[in-house]
Amino acid sequence: MAKLALVYGMRLFPADELAEVKSAPVALQGGRTGQITMHLIEGSKEEIEKQLHDSIEAFFELYPEI
């Protein structure tokens, strides 16, 4: 299997200050581009941690070959 790269970012904002969350552009080798869908999780610290953990597990279930 090829070496993989997981691209991610995190930042906390007050929930009532968010107006919009857009996808993020990624520059790839050879002049190609890609997009990363951004996800929003709201709640208490504990709720966010649980939802993030569940989301990561579900993400890797999409790729059983790795």
C-alpha distances in whole Angstrom, upper triangle without the diagonal:
4,7,9,12,15,18,21,25,28,31,34,37,40,40,43,42,39,40,37,33,31,28,26,25,22,22,19,19,21,24,22,22,21,23,22,24,26,27,31,32,35,37,38,36,35,34,32,30,30,29,26,25,25,23,20,20,21,18,15,17,16,12,12,9,8
4,6,10,13,16,19,23,26,30,33,36,39,38,42,40,37,38,35,31,29,25,24,23,19,19,16,15,18,20,19,19,19,20,20,23,25,26,30,31,34,37,37,35,35,34,32,30,30,29,26,25,25,23,20,21,21,18,16,18,17,13,15,12,10
4,7,10,13,17,20,23,27,30,33,36,36,39,38,35,36,33,30,28,24,22,21,18,18,15,15,18,20,19,19,18,20,19,22,23,25,28,29,32,34,35,33,32,32,29,27,28,27,24,23,24,22,19,20,21,17,15,18,17,14,16,13,10
4,7,10,13,17,20,23,27,30,33,32,36,35,32,33,30,26,24,21,19,18,15,16,13,14,17,19,17,17,15,16,15,18,19,21,24,25,29,31,32,29,29,29,26,24,25,24,21,20,21,19,16,17,18,14,12,16,15,12,14,12,10
4,6,10,13,16,20,23,26,30,29,33,31,28,30,27,23,21,18,16,15,12,13,12,13,17,18,16,15,14,14,13,16,17,18,21,23,26,28,29,27,27,27,24,22,23,22,19,19,20,18,14,16,17,14,13,17,16,14,16,15,12
4,6,10,13,17,20,23,26,26,29,28,25,27,24,20,19,16,14,14,12,14,13,16,19,20,17,16,13,13,11,13,14,15,18,19,22,25,26,23,24,23,20,19,20,18,15,15,17,14,11,14,15,11,11,15,14,13,16,15,13
4,7,11,14,18,20,24,23,26,25,22,23,21,17,16,13,11,11,9,12,12,15,18,18,16,14,12,11,8,11,11,13,16,18,21,23,25,22,23,23,19,18,20,18,15,16,18,15,12,16,16,13,14,17,16,16,19,19,16
4,7,11,14,17,20,20,23,22,19,21,18,14,14,12,10,12,11,14,15,18,22,21,19,16,14,12,9,10,9,10,13,14,17,20,21,19,20,19,16,15,17,16,12,14,16,13,11,15,15,12,14,17,17,17,20,21,18
4,7,11,13,17,17,20,19,16,18,16,13,13,12,10,13,13,16,17,21,24,23,21,18,16,14,10,11,9,10,12,13,16,18,19,17,19,18,14,14,17,16,12,14,17,14,13,17,18,15,17,20,20,20,23,24,22
4,7,10,13,14,17,16,14,17,15,12,14,13,12,15,16,19,21,24,27,26,24,21,19,16,13,13,10,10,10,11,13,15,15,13,16,15,12,12,15,14,11,13,16,14,13,17,18,16,18,21,21,22,25,27,24
4,7,10,12,15,13,12,15,14,12,14,15,14,17,18,21,24,27,30,28,27,24,21,19,16,15,11,11,10,11,12,14,14,13,15,15,12,13,16,15,13,16,18,16,16,20,21,20,22,25,25,26,29,30,28
4,7,9,12,11,10,14,14,13,16,17,17,20,22,25,27,31,34,32,30,27,24,21,18,17,13,12,10,10,10,11,11,10,13,13,10,12,15,14,13,16,18,17,18,21,22,21,24,26,26,28,31,32,30
4,6,8,7,7,11,12,12,15,17,17,21,23,26,29,32,35,33,31,28,25,22,20,18,14,13,11,11,10,11,12,12,16,15,12,15,18,17,16,19,21,19,21,24,24,24,26,29,29,30,33,35,33
4,6,6,7,11,13,13,17,20,20,24,26,30,32,36,38,36,35,31,29,25,22,21,17,15,12,12,9,10,11,12,15,15,13,16,18,17,17,21,22,21,23,26,26,26,29,31,31,33,36,38,36
4,5,6,9,11,12,16,18,20,23,26,29,32,36,38,36,34,30,28,24,21,19,15,13,10,9,7,8,10,12,15,14,12,15,17,16,16,20,20,19,21,24,24,24,27,29,29,31,34,36,35
4,6,8,11,13,17,20,22,25,28,31,34,38,40,38,36,32,30,26,24,21,18,16,13,13,10,12,13,16,18,17,16,19,21,19,20,23,24,23,25,28,27,27,31,32,32,34,37,40,38
4,6,9,11,15,18,19,23,26,29,32,36,38,35,34,30,28,24,22,20,17,16,13,14,12,14,16,17,20,19,17,20,22,21,21,24,25,23,25,29,28,28,31,33,32,35,37,40,38
4,6,8,11,15,16,20,23,26,29,33,35,32,30,27,24,21,19,16,13,13,10,12,11,13,16,17,20,18,16,19,21,19,19,22,23,21,23,26,25,25,28,30,29,31,34,36,35
4,7,10,14,16,19,22,26,29,32,34,31,30,26,24,20,19,16,14,14,12,14,13,16,19,21,23,21,19,22,24,21,21,25,25,23,25,28,27,26,29,31,30,32,35,37,36
4,6,10,13,16,19,22,25,29,31,28,26,22,20,16,15,13,10,11,10,13,14,17,20,21,23,21,18,22,23,20,19,23,23,20,22,26,24,23,26,28,27,29,32,34,33
4,7,9,13,16,19,22,26,28,25,23,19,17,13,12,9,7,8,8,11,13,16,19,20,22,20,17,19,21,18,17,20,21,18,19,22,21,20,23,25,23,25,29,31,29
4,6,10,13,16,19,23,25,22,20,16,14,10,9,7,6,9,10,14,16,20,23,23,25,23,19,22,23,20,18,22,22,18,20,23,21,19,23,24,23,24,28,29,28
4,7,10,13,16,19,21,19,16,13,10,6,6,5,5,9,11,15,18,21,24,24,25,23,20,22,23,20,18,21,21,17,18,21,20,17,20,22,20,21,25,26,25
4,7,10,13,17,19,16,14,11,8,6,5,7,7,11,13,17,19,23,25,24,26,25,21,22,24,21,19,21,22,18,18,22,21,18,20,23,21,22,25,26,24
4,7,10,13,15,13,11,7,6,5,6,9,10,14,17,20,23,27,29,28,30,28,25,25,27,24,22,24,25,21,21,24,23,20,22,24,22,22,26,26,25
4,6,10,12,10,9,6,5,6,7,11,12,16,19,22,25,28,30,29,30,29,25,26,27,25,22,24,25,21,20,23,23,19,20,23,21,21,24,24,22
4,7,9,7,6,5,6,9,11,14,16,20,23,26,29,32,34,32,34,33,29,29,31,29,25,27,28,25,23,26,26,22,23,26,23,23,26,25,24
4,6,6,5,5,7,10,12,16,18,21,25,27,31,34,36,34,35,34,30,30,32,29,26,28,28,25,23,26,25,21,22,25,22,21,24,23,21
4,6,6,8,11,14,16,20,22,25,28,31,34,37,39,37,38,37,34,33,35,33,29,30,31,28,26,28,28,24,24,27,25,23,26,24,23
4,6,9,12,16,18,22,24,28,31,34,37,40,42,40,42,40,37,37,38,36,33,34,34,31,29,31,31,27,27,30,27,25,28,26,25
4,7,10,14,17,20,22,26,29,32,35,39,41,39,41,39,36,36,37,35,32,33,34,31,29,32,31,27,28,30,27,26,29,28,27
4,7,11,14,17,20,23,27,30,33,36,38,37,38,37,33,34,35,32,29,31,31,28,26,29,28,24,25,27,24,23,26,25,24
4,7,10,14,16,20,23,26,29,33,35,34,35,33,30,30,32,29,26,28,28,25,24,26,25,21,23,25,22,22,25,25,24
4,7,10,13,16,20,23,26,30,32,31,32,30,27,27,28,25,23,25,25,21,20,23,22,18,19,22,19,19,22,22,21
4,6,9,13,16,19,23,26,28,28,29,27,24,25,25,22,20,22,22,19,18,21,20,16,18,21,18,18,22,22,22
4,6,9,13,16,19,23,25,24,25,23,20,21,22,19,16,19,19,15,15,18,17,13,16,18,16,17,20,21,20
4,7,10,13,17,20,23,22,23,21,18,19,20,17,15,17,17,13,14,17,15,12,16,17,15,17,21,22,21
4,7,10,13,17,19,19,20,18,15,16,18,14,13,16,16,12,13,17,15,13,17,19,17,19,22,24,23
4,7,10,13,16,16,17,15,12,14,14,11,10,13,13,10,12,15,14,12,16,17,17,19,22,24,23
4,7,10,13,14,15,12,10,12,13,10,10,13,14,11,13,16,15,15,18,20,19,22,25,27,26
4,7,10,10,11,9,6,9,10,7,8,11,11,10,13,15,15,15,18,20,20,22,25,27,26
4,7,9,10,8,6,10,11,9,10,14,14,13,16,18,18,19,22,23,23,26,28,31,29
4,7,8,5,6,9,10,9,11,14,14,15,17,19,19,20,23,24,25,28,30,33,31
4,5,5,6,8,10,10,12,14,15,16,18,20,21,22,24,26,27,29,31,34,32
4,6,5,6,9,10,10,12,14,15,16,18,20,21,23,25,26,28,30,32,30
4,5,5,6,9,10,11,12,14,15,17,18,20,22,23,25,27,28,31,29
4,5,5,6,8,10,11,12,14,16,16,18,20,21,23,25,27,30,28
4,5,5,6,8,10,10,12,14,15,16,18,20,21,23,25,28,26
4,6,5,6,9,10,11,12,14,15,17,19,20,22,23,26,24
4,5,5,6,9,10,11,12,14,16,17,19,21,22,25,23
4,5,5,6,9,10,10,12,14,15,17,19,21,24,22
4,5,5,6,9,10,10,13,14,16,18,19,22,20
4,5,5,6,9,10,11,13,15,16,17,20,18
4,6,5,6,9,10,11,13,15,16,19,18
4,5,5,6,9,10,11,13,15,18,17
4,5,5,6,9,10,12,13,16,14
4,5,5,6,9,10,11,14,13
4,6,5,7,9,11,14,13
4,5,5,7,10,12,12
4,5,5,7,9,8
4,5,6,9,9
4,6,9,10
4,5,6
4,6
4
